[in-house]
Amino acid sequence: MATAPTKPAAPVKKESSGASSIFALLTIPICLVVAVLIFLFILGDSSHYAGGDVEHGNPQDVFGTVHRGGPIVPVIMSFVLMVIVFSIERAIVIGRASGSGSVDAFVRKITSLLNAGNIDGASAECDKQKGSVANVIKSGLKKYREMEADGTLTIDQKTMAIQKDIEEATALEMPMLEQNLTIIATLVSIGTLMGLLGTVVGMIRAFATLAASGAPNTSELSSSISEALINTALGITTSASSIILYNFFTSKIDKLTYAIDETGFSIVQTFATHAKKA
């Protein structure tokens, strides 16, 4: 009885994409819960306040000072945790996509083998390198061999077929690298806005307390403003780290994309040159 044909690698990429989406959906609420627990039981511990009085005592260290920032603090802390977790996850994914060795050295080796006409050697190097870049190049080399054996198409049609195969392989591999980067990019803006919101809420609360007391207290007002600004500091820290990490990862992805484009162009040019000489 004939067996059903297996599908190509596309479903594997869909599974990877789905796993990454599930990871994001789980990470966001977990980070929020962890941040709330840290805020309540670590930063809000009585040991960080004078006399152990969390409600009225003055903060004795940085933990107590951050805790006095108010209920917006755990939200911003969850953003910080998200930046850390998603950055680690992206670093692992992009590291795997790069393969087992240097991408630049791999591209140089593949280009050298292509110039020498050693297609089998180039394919073997892809097996050694592994990763997304090697997968795309190996797909192009496989199509190269298929076009060599095809006697029905013109040279231009064959080169177009190789180029299309490389583009399709790239379309399957590269989007996986960009997943969850949008979350880091979003935290750039949300971190600052939530920090400002916490500061505004703290300032409103400080002036409301001052008005209710009936007598101006410069010391108390300064202390309240200082506590309110904790939110701004945390928000700016979140945004700054998000910007740095987002740019770092996008530059890594651009480097991989450039390596694929450069090597893919070499494959097409090598085929065209050898086909014309044949």
C-alpha positions in Angstrom: 0.0 0.0 0.0 1.4 3.4 -1.0 2.3 5.8 1.8 1.4 9.4 1.7 4.3 11.7 0.7 5.9 13.7 3.4 5.8 17.5 3.2 8.9 19.6 3.0 10.4 21.6 5.9 7.8 24.4 5.9 5.7 22.8 8.6 8.8 22.5 10.8 9.2 26.3 10.6 5.5 26.8 11.4 5.9 24.6 14.5 8.9 26.7 15.5 6.9 29.9 15.0 4.0 28.5 17.0 6.3 27.5 19.8 7.8 31.0 19.9 4.3 32.5 20.0 3.3 30.2 22.9 6.5 31.2 24.7 5.6 34.8 24.4 2.1 34.3 25.6 3.3 32.5 28.7 6.3 34.8 29.4 4.3 38.0 29.7 1.9 37.0 32.5 4.6 35.1 34.3 6.9 38.1 34.3 4.1 40.2 35.7 3.3 37.8 38.5 7.0 37.5 39.4 7.4 41.3 39.5 4.4 41.6 41.8 5.8 39.0 44.2 9.2 40.7 44.2 7.5 44.1 44.9 5.3 42.7 47.8 7.6 40.3 49.5 11.2 41.5 48.8 11.0 45.2 48.2 8.1 45.6 50.6 9.7 43.7 53.4 9.6 45.6 56.7 13.4 45.3 57.1 13.8 48.0 54.5 11.9 50.6 56.6 12.8 52.4 59.8 11.2 50.8 62.7 9.8 48.1 60.5 6.9 50.4 59.6 6.1 49.9 55.9 3.3 52.4 55.9 4.9 55.4 57.7 8.5 54.5 58.2 11.3 56.1 56.0 13.0 53.8 53.6 16.4 52.6 54.8 17.9 51.3 51.6 17.3 51.3 47.8 14.8 48.4 48.1 12.5 50.4 50.3 12.9 53.5 48.1 11.9 51.6 45.0 9.0 50.1 46.9 7.7 53.6 47.8 7.3 54.3 44.1 3.8 52.9 44.2 1.7 50.3 42.4 3.1 51.2 38.9 6.6 49.9 40.0 5.8 46.2 39.7 4.4 46.8 36.2 7.6 48.5 35.1 9.6 45.7 36.8 7.7 43.2 34.7 8.8 45.1 31.6 12.4 44.8 32.8 12.0 41.0 33.3 10.4 40.7 29.8 13.4 42.5 28.2 15.8 40.1 30.0 13.8 36.9 29.2 13.1 37.8 25.5 16.7 38.9 25.0 18.0 35.6 26.2 15.5 33.8 24.0 16.5 35.8 20.9 20.2 35.4 21.7 19.7 31.6 21.7 17.7 31.5 18.5 20.0 33.8 16.6 23.0 31.9 17.9 21.5 28.7 16.5 20.7 30.3 13.2 24.3 31.4 12.9 25.5 27.8 13.1 28.5 26.2 14.8 31.2 28.5 13.5 31.8 32.1 12.3 29.3 33.2 9.6 32.0 35.3 7.9 34.4 32.4 7.8 31.7 30.1 6.5 30.7 32.6 3.7 34.4 32.9 2.6 34.8 29.2 2.5 31.6 28.6 0.5 32.6 31.4 -1.9 36.0 29.8 -2.4 34.6 26.4 -3.0 32.1 27.8 -5.5 34.8 29.6 -7.4 36.7 26.3 -7.6 33.5 24.6 -8.8 33.4 22.2 -5.8 29.7 22.1 -5.2 29.8 18.9 -3.2 32.5 20.4 -0.9 30.3 23.5 -0.4 27.3 21.2 0.5 29.5 19.4 3.0 30.5 22.7 4.6 26.8 23.5 5.1 26.3 20.2 6.9 29.2 21.1 9.2 28.0 24.7 9.8 24.3 24.0 10.4 21.9 26.8 11.3 19.6 28.9 9.1 22.3 30.4 6.9 23.7 26.9 6.1 20.2 25.6 5.5 19.4 28.3 2.9 22.7 27.9 1.1 22.4 24.1 1.0 18.9 24.4 -0.5 20.4 26.6 -3.2 23.2 24.1 -3.8 20.7 21.3 -4.1 18.8 23.3 -6.7 22.1 24.0 -8.4 22.6 20.2 -8.9 19.0 19.8 -10.1 19.4 22.5 -12.7 22.7 21.0 -13.9 20.8 17.8 -14.7 17.9 19.6 -16.3 18.1 19.7 -20.1 14.8 21.3 -20.8 15.3 24.9 -19.5 17.4 27.7 -20.7 20.3 29.1 -18.8 18.3 32.2 -17.7 15.4 30.0 -16.6 17.8 27.8 -14.5 19.4 30.7 -12.8 16.0 32.2 -12.0 14.9 28.9 -10.6 18.0 28.7 -8.3 17.5 32.3 -7.2 13.8 31.7 -6.5 14.7 28.6 -4.5 17.1 30.6 -2.3 14.5 33.3 -1.8 11.9 30.8 -0.8 14.3 29.1 1.7 15.2 32.5 3.1 11.5 33.3 3.5 11.1 30.1 5.6 14.1 30.7 7.8 14.5 34.4 8.5 11.0 35.4 9.9 11.6 33.0 12.8 14.6 35.2 13.8 12.5 38.3 14.0 9.8 36.9 16.2 9.4 38.5 19.7 11.6 41.4 18.6 8.4 43.4 18.2 7.8 42.9 22.0 11.3 44.4 22.8 10.6 47.2 20.4 7.2 47.9 22.0 8.8 48.0 25.5 11.0 50.9 24.3 7.9 53.2 24.3 5.8 51.5 26.9 8.6 51.6 29.5 9.0 55.4 29.3 5.2 56.0 29.2 4.5 53.8 32.2 7.4 55.5 34.1 5.8 58.9 33.4 2.4 57.6 34.4 3.8 56.4 37.7 5.5 59.8 38.3 2.3 61.7 37.5 0.2 59.5 39.8 2.8 59.9 42.5 2.9 63.7 42.1 -0.9 63.9 42.3 -0.9 61.8 45.4 1.9 63.9 47.0 0.1 67.2 46.3 -3.2 65.8 47.5 -1.6 64.7 50.8 0.0 68.1 51.1 -3.3 69.9 50.5 -5.1 67.7 53.0 -2.5 68.4 55.8 -3.4 72.1 55.6 0.2 73.2 56.3 3.0 73.2 53.8 5.7 70.7 54.6 8.7 71.1 52.2 10.5 68.0 53.6 7.5 65.8 53.1 6.8 67.2 49.6 10.4 66.7 48.5 10.3 63.1 49.8 7.1 62.4 47.9 8.4 63.8 44.7 11.6 61.8 45.0 9.5 58.6 45.4 7.4 59.5 42.4 10.5 59.9 40.3 11.5 56.3 41.0 9.0 55.3 38.3 10.6 57.6 35.7 14.0 56.2 36.5 12.8 52.6 36.1 10.9 53.5 32.9 14.0 55.1 31.3 16.2 52.2 32.3 13.7 49.8 30.7 13.6 51.9 27.5 17.3 52.4 27.2 18.1 48.7 27.7 15.3 47.8 25.2 16.7 50.1 22.5 20.3 48.8 22.9 19.2 45.1 22.8 16.8 45.6 19.9 19.4 47.3 17.8 21.9 44.6 18.7 19.6 41.8 17.6 18.5 43.5 14.4 22.1 44.1 13.4 22.8 40.4 14.0 19.8 39.5 11.8 20.9 41.9 9.1 24.4 40.3 9.1 22.8 36.9 8.6 20.6 38.2 5.8 23.6 39.8 4.1 25.6 36.6 4.4 22.7 34.7 2.7 22.4 37.3 -0.1 26.1 37.4 -0.7 26.4 33.6 -0.9 23.2 33.2 -2.9 24.5 35.7 -5.5 27.7 33.7 -5.7 25.8 30.5 -6.3 23.8 32.0 -9.1 26.8 33.7 -10.7 28.8 30.5 -10.5 26.1 28.5 -12.2 25.6 31.0 -14.9 29.4 31.1 -15.6 29.8 27.3 -15.7 26.6 26.9 -17.8 27.9 29.3 -20.5 31.3 27.5 -20.6 29.6 24.1 -21.0 
